[in-house]
Amino acid sequence: MMDRDQWIEILSTMLHNPLRTILTSISVIVGIFILVILLGLGQGLQNGAYDALNDDAVNSLWIRRGATTLPYMGYQSNRQIQYRNQDHDEVVAKDDRITTSSSRLQFWNAQVKWGKELSNFGVRCVHPGHQEVERTVLSTGRFINERDLSQSRKVAVIGQTVVEDLFGETDPIGELISVMGVNIKVVGTYNDPNSRWENRMVYLPITTGQKLFAGGRDQVDMFIVSTGESTFEESIEMAGGIDTYLRTKHKVHPDDTRGIDVRNVNEEFKTMQNIFQGINVFIYMIGILTMLIGIIGVSLIMSIVVKERTKEIGVRKALGATPGSIVWMILQESVFTTLVAGLIGLMLGVGALVLLGMFIEHEFFKSPVVNVTAVLVAIGLTVFFGALAGLAPALRAVSIKPVEALRDE
């Protein structure tokens, strides 16, 4: 440890050589600042992407229908595929790894009214399992249950935006709303902080929606199944099995990507992880380069320091100073300056990220925080390698004979 006289010497040297101190510090400050900003921006993008993906259950398969693009088994292209309740029930029954599921029957821009308030929202007719696969978090009341389905009850669960637009400060639970001209009782409300669009939904029991708005037909637009605790590889197998089954049943060509679409959220999450791992590697590579620039700057300044203090070194050696004390004398200034500069760069970077987080609010960019431990490790490595960079000129200094040092011009 350094004693009081050594601290005084360090501070005195830094104050009497402000330009040298600034030049030594600035490359380190900029390097750490850039590293913090890059890490924070990368984390913000990652948080936003993961939140958007986690808005739906990661362990789920989303089975959509569309129009065929290829003729197959006597059927022409551009044929609309229509799912029925039986499709959903058979898919669920064929695989006991499916823990929960829900069909969807959707109506867009549906007119919803309460009292004199009127607006257009999306209407989704679903099973109770939809709360789990969509990760719907209730604010008040309850979600749709099995009795609602079996009795085709006229009940609804509405999103936060629907509540604000129609009810304002009034509690909507128990109130009747008109959905496409039919009176429906509100039994629950929810708020999805990750998607403003989801908060514009009115949920109904699927049997009620089919009876009221689909002419009693058991048609569905899509369905969602949970893969439960299945592994990533098992989820791919499950998705392939469902895809093959539905293509066979609905006579869709194996290469037709539009007729049947099975979206594996597990696979998307895995892909997202790989992408951000690559981004993090890229960020750290840039961070290493900026650290190297800082280390080179420290090394150059240290060479100048040794040149300027040659006579001082000669005097110290003539008075009996040991080689170790001279090396430490030269290194202590660079170590202290680099450490302080690194901490300044860290504080500036964190402050900039805090301001950025306050002014930028987006679904795909959230909480641009930085791993402080990683940055402190980077600062430590900068100090360490900066000291190593200064070691060569320090060793050259102790190799100078006192007489030669005193004669130095």
C-alpha positions in Angstrom: 0.0 0.0 0.0 1.1 3.6 -0.6 1.8 5.8 2.3 0.7 9.5 2.7 3.9 10.8 1.1 3.4 8.6 -2.0 -0.2 9.9 -2.4 1.0 13.5 -2.1 3.7 12.8 -4.7 1.2 11.3 -7.1 -1.3 14.1 -6.8 1.5 16.7 -7.0 2.9 15.1 -10.2 -0.5 15.0 -11.8 -1.3 18.6 -10.9 2.0 19.9 -12.2 1.6 18.0 -15.4 -2.1 18.6 -16.3 -1.7 18.0 -20.1 0.0 14.7 -19.5 -2.6 13.6 -17.0 -5.5 14.6 -19.4 -3.9 12.8 -22.3 -3.4 9.7 -20.2 -7.0 9.8 -18.9 -8.9 10.7 -22.0 -8.2 7.6 -24.0 -9.2 5.4 -21.1 -12.4 7.5 -20.3 -13.5 7.4 -24.0 -12.8 3.6 -24.2 -14.8 2.7 -21.1 -17.5 5.2 -22.0 -18.0 3.6 -25.5 -17.9 0.1 -23.9 -20.6 1.0 -21.4 -22.8 2.7 -24.0 -22.5 -0.3 -26.4 -23.3 -2.8 -23.6 -26.3 -0.7 -22.5 -27.7 -0.3 -26.0 -27.3 -4.0 -26.6 -29.0 -4.9 -23.3 -31.8 -2.5 -24.1 -32.5 -4.1 -27.5 -32.3 -7.5 -25.9 -34.7 -6.6 -23.1 -37.2 -5.2 -25.7 -36.9 -8.2 -28.0 -37.3 -10.7 -25.1 -40.2 -8.8 -23.6 -42.0 -8.8 -27.0 -41.3 -12.5 -27.5 -42.2 -13.3 -23.9 -45.6 -11.6 -24.3 -46.7 -15.0 -25.5 -45.7 -18.2 -23.7 -42.3 -19.2 -25.0 -43.2 -22.9 -24.7 -46.0 -22.7 -27.3 -46.9 -23.5 -30.9 -49.2 -21.2 -32.9 -51.1 -22.9 -35.7 -52.5 -20.6 -38.3 -54.4 -21.2 -41.5 -54.2 -19.4 -44.8 -54.7 -19.8 -48.6 -52.9 -22.5 -50.5 -50.3 -21.5 -53.1 -49.8 -24.9 -54.7 -52.3 -27.3 -56.3 -52.4 -30.7 -54.5 -54.3 -34.0 -54.8 -56.9 -32.5 -57.3 -57.3 -29.2 -55.4 -56.4 -26.0 -57.1 -54.2 -23.3 -55.5 -55.6 -20.3 -53.7 -57.9 -22.5 -51.6 -58.8 -21.1 -48.2 -58.1 -23.5 -45.4 -60.8 -23.5 -42.6 -60.1 -25.0 -39.2 -62.9 -26.4 -37.0 -63.3 -27.2 -33.4 -62.4 -30.8 -34.3 -59.0 -29.8 -35.6 -58.1 -28.3 -32.3 -59.5 -31.2 -30.3 -57.7 -33.8 -32.4 -54.3 -32.0 -32.3 -54.6 -31.8 -28.5 -55.7 -35.4 -28.1 -52.8 -36.7 -30.2 -50.0 -35.5 -28.0 -50.1 -35.8 -24.2 -47.2 -33.4 -23.9 -49.6 -30.5 -24.7 -50.5 -29.1 -21.2 -53.0 -26.4 -22.3 -54.4 -24.9 -25.4 -56.9 -22.5 -26.9 -58.7 -21.8 -30.2 -59.2 -18.3 -31.6 -62.0 -16.8 -33.5 -61.2 -13.2 -34.2 -63.1 -10.1 -35.4 -61.3 -6.9 -36.2 -62.6 -3.4 -35.9 -65.7 -4.5 -34.0 -68.0 -1.9 -32.6 -68.1 -1.8 -28.8 -70.4 0.5 -26.9 -71.0 1.4 -23.2 -73.6 4.1 -22.5 -72.8 7.0 -24.9 -69.2 5.9 -25.3 -68.5 4.1 -28.6 -65.3 2.8 -30.2 -63.9 0.0 -32.3 -61.8 -2.8 -30.9 -60.6 -6.3 -31.7 -62.7 -9.2 -30.4 -61.2 -12.6 -29.6 -63.2 -15.6 -28.8 -61.1 -18.1 -26.9 -60.8 -21.0 -24.4 -59.8 -20.5 -20.8 -56.3 -21.8 -21.6 -55.7 -18.7 -23.7 -54.8 -16.8 -20.5 -51.7 -19.0 -20.1 -50.5 -19.2 -23.7 -51.0 -15.4 -24.2 -49.7 -14.7 -20.6 -52.6 -12.4 -19.9 -52.3 -10.8 -16.5 -55.6 -9.9 -14.9 -56.1 -6.5 -13.3 -59.6 -7.1 -11.8 -62.2 -9.8 -11.9 -61.6 -13.1 -13.6 -60.9 -14.7 -16.9 -63.1 -16.9 -19.0 -63.8 -20.3 -17.5 -65.1 -23.7 -18.5 -68.7 -23.0 -17.4 -68.7 -19.9 -19.6 -67.9 -22.2 -22.6 -70.3 -25.0 -21.7 -73.2 -22.5 -21.2 -72.1 -20.1 -24.0 -72.3 -17.3 -21.5 -72.3 -13.7 -22.7 -69.3 -12.5 -20.7 -66.2 -10.5 -21.6 -62.7 -9.7 -20.3 -61.5 -6.4 -21.6 -58.1 -4.8 -22.0 -56.8 -1.6 -20.3 -57.3 0.6 -23.4 -60.9 -0.6 -23.7 -61.4 0.3 -20.0 -59.9 3.8 -20.4 -61.7 4.6 -23.7 -65.2 3.5 -22.6 -65.3 3.6 -18.8 -62.7 6.2 -17.8 -62.6 6.1 -14.0 -65.8 3.9 -13.7 -65.3 0.3 -12.5 -66.4 -1.9 -15.5 -66.9 -5.1 -13.6 -70.5 -6.1 -13.8 -71.3 -3.5 -16.5 -73.0 -4.4 -19.8 -71.2 -3.5 -23.0 -72.6 -3.8 -26.5 -70.3 -5.9 -28.8 -71.5 -5.8 -32.4 -75.0 -5.1 -31.1 -75.1 -7.9 -28.5 -75.1 -7.0 -24.7 -72.2 -8.7 -22.9 -71.4 -8.6 -19.2 -67.8 -7.5 -18.2 -66.4 -10.0 -15.7 -62.7 -9.1 -15.9 -60.0 -6.6 -17.0 -56.4 -7.1 -17.9 -53.3 -5.0 -18.7 -50.5 -6.1 -21.0 -47.5 -3.7 -20.4 -45.6 -5.2 -23.3 -48.1 -4.5 -26.1 -50.5 -1.6 -26.5 -52.2 -3.5 -29.2 -53.1 -6.4 -26.9 -54.8 -4.0 -24.5 -57.3 -3.1 -27.3 -58.9 -6.6 -27.1 -62.3 -7.9 -25.9 -62.2 -11.6 -25.0 -65.3 -13.7 -25.2 -65.9 -17.5 -24.7 -65.3 -19.2 -28.1 -68.6 -21.0 -28.0 -70.4 -17.6 -27.4 -68.5 -16.0 -30.3 -69.3 -18.9 -32.7 -73.0 -18.8 -31.7 -73.5 -15.1 -31.9 -71.1 -13.9 -34.7 -70.3 -17.0 -36.8 -73.8 -18.2 -37.5 -73.5 -21.1 -35.1 -70.7 -22.7 -37.2 -67.8 -24.2 -35.3 -65.1 -22.4 -37.3 -61.9 -21.1 -35.8 -59.1 -18.9 -37.2 -56.2 -20.5 -35.4 -55.3 -22.3 -32.3 -52.4 -22.3 -29.8 -51.0 -25.2 -27.8 -48.5 -25.2 -25.0 -45.5 -27.6 -25.2 -45.2 -27.7 -21.4 -41.9 -28.9 -20.1 -40.8 -30.3 -23.4 -37.2 -29.7 -24.6 -36.4 -27.6 -27.5 -35.8 -30.7 -29.7 -39.2 -32.2 -28.5 -41.0 -28.9 -29.4 -39.6 -29.1 -33.0 -40.8 -32.7 -33.2 -44.3 -31.7 -31.9 -44.5 -28.8 -34.4 -43.5 -31.2 -37.2 -46.1 -33.7 -36.2 -48.9 -31.1 -36.0 -47.9 -29.7 -39.4 -47.9 -33.1 -41.1 -51.3 -34.0 -39.5 -53.0 -30.9 -40.6 -51.5 -30.9 -44.1 -52.7 -34.5 -44.6 -56.2 -33.8 -43.3 -56.7 -30.6 -45.3 -54.9 -31.8 -48.4 -52.2 -29.1 -48.4 -48.9 -29.6 -50.3 -45.9 -30.4 -48.1 -44.0 -27.4 -49.6 -46.9 -24.9 -49.3 -45.8 -22.4 -46.6 -49.1 -20.4 -46.8 -51.8 -23.0 -46.4 -50.7 -24.3 -43.0 -48.3 -22.4 -40.7 -47.0 -23.8 -37.4 -45.0 -21.2 -35.6 -42.7 -22.6 -32.9 -42.1 -19.8 -30.3 -39.4 -22.1 -28.7 -37.5 -22.0 -31.9 -37.9 -18.2 -32.3 -36.6 -17.7 -28.7 -33.6 -20.0 -29.4 -32.8 -18.0 -32.6 -33.2 -14.7 -30.6 -30.7 -16.0 -28.0 -28.2 -16.9 -30.7 -28.5 -13.5 -32.4 -27.9 -11.6 -29.2 -25.0 -13.8 -28.2 -23.4 -12.8 -31.6 -24.2 -9.1 -30.8 -22.6 -9.4 -27.4 -19.5 -11.0 -28.9 -19.3 -8.1 -31.4 -19.7 -5.5 -28.6 -17.0 -7.1 -26.5 -14.7 -7.1 -29.6 -15.2 -3.4 -30.0 -14.7 -3.0 -26.2 -11.4 -4.8 -26.4 -10.2 -2.6 -29.3 -11.1 0.6 -27.3 -9.2 -0.8 -24.3 -6.2 -1.5 -26.5 -6.3 2.1 -27.7 -6.3 3.3 -24.1 -3.5 1.0 -23.2 -1.4 2.2 -26.2 -2.1 5.8 -25.0 -0.9 4.9 -21.5 2.2 3.3 -22.9 3.1 6.3 -25.0 2.6 8.7 -22.1 4.7 6.5 -19.8 7.6 6.6 -22.2 7.4 10.4 -22.1 7.2 10.3 -18.3 10.4 8.2 -18.0 12.2 10.5 -20.4 11.2 13.6 -18.4 12.2 12.0 -15.1 15.5 10.6 -16.1 17.6 13.0 -13.9 15.2 12.4 -11.0 15.7 8.7 -11.4 19.5 9.2 -11.4 19.3 11.2 -8.2 17.1 8.6 -6.5 19.5 5.8 -7.5 22.5 7.7 -6.3 20.7 8.2 -2.9 20.2 4.4 -2.6 16.7 3.9 -4.1 16.1 0.2 -5.0 15.1 -0.8 -8.6 11.7 -2.0 -7.3 10.9 1.4 -5.6 11.8 3.2 -8.9 9.6 0.9 -11.0 6.7 1.4 -8.6 7.3 5.1 -8.5 6.8 5.2 -12.3 3.9 2.8 -12.4 1.9 4.3 -9.6 1.0 7.4 -11.4 -0.3 5.5 -14.5 -2.2 2.9 -12.4 -3.9 5.6 -10.3 -4.7 7.8 -13.4 -6.0 4.9 -15.4 -8.2 3.7 -12.5 -9.7 7.1 -11.9 -10.2 7.6 -15.7 -11.9 4.2 -16.0 -14.3 5.0 -13.1 -15.1 8.4 -14.7 -15.8 6.7 -18.0 -18.1 4.2 -16.2 -20.0 7.0 -14.4 -20.4 9.0 -17.6 -21.6 6.0 -19.5 -24.1 4.9 -16.9 -25.4 8.5 -16.6 -25.8 8.7 -20.4 -27.8 5.4 -20.3 -30.1 6.6 -17.6 -30.9 9.8 -19.6 -31.4 7.6 -22.7 -33.8 5.3 -20.9 -35.8 8.3 -19.7 -36.3 9.8 -23.2 -36.6 6.7 -25.3 -39.7 4.5 -24.6 -40.4 1.8 -27.1 -41.7 -1.8 -27.1 -38.5 -3.1 -28.6 -36.0 -1.0 -26.5 -36.3 -1.2 -22.8 -34.1 -0.6 -19.7 -30.7 0.0 -21.3 -28.8 -1.0 -18.2 -25.2 -2.3 -18.2 -23.5 -5.1 -16.4 -21.4 -3.1 -14.0 -19.4 -6.2 -13.0 -18.3 -6.7 -16.7 -17.3 -3.0 -16.9 -15.3 -3.1 -13.6 -13.5 -6.2 -15.0 -12.8 -4.2 -18.2 -11.4 -1.3 -16.0 -9.3 -3.7 -14.0 -7.9 -5.3 -17.2 -7.2 -1.8 -18.6 -5.3 -0.9 -15.4 -3.4 -4.2 -15.4 -2.4 -4.0 -19.1 -1.7 -0.3 -18.8 0.7 -1.1 -16.0 2.3 -3.8 -18.1 2.6 -1.3 -21.0 4.4 1.1 -18.6 6.6 -1.7 -17.2 9.0 -1.6 -20.2 9.9 2.1 -19.9 10.1 1.6 -16.2 12.6 -1.2 -16.5 14.6 0.8 -19.0 14.7 3.6 -16.4 16.2 1.4 -13.6 18.9 0.1 -16.1 20.3 3.6 -16.5 23.4 4.3 -14.4 23.1 7.2 -12.0 26.0 9.1 -13.6 24.5 8.8 -17.1 21.1 9.8 -15.8 22.5 12.9 -14.2 24.2 13.9 -17.5 20.9 13.4 -19.5 19.8 16.5 -21.4 
